[in-house]
């Protein structure tokens, strides 16, 4: 995916397509200028935190 910002996000942010550790795909909003590698790492960290026991939204 290109490194430039994608229209539609708040000023100073960019949308990045990411693949989560379980193989699912998604889009996350990151600070403009964030590399794809950093976006993927952030997505993996968020995925891991949400997968921890006791972290459900219920």
Secondary structure by P-SEA (a helix, b strand, c coil): ccccccccccccbbbbbbbccccccccccccccccaaaaaaaaaaaaaaaaccccccc
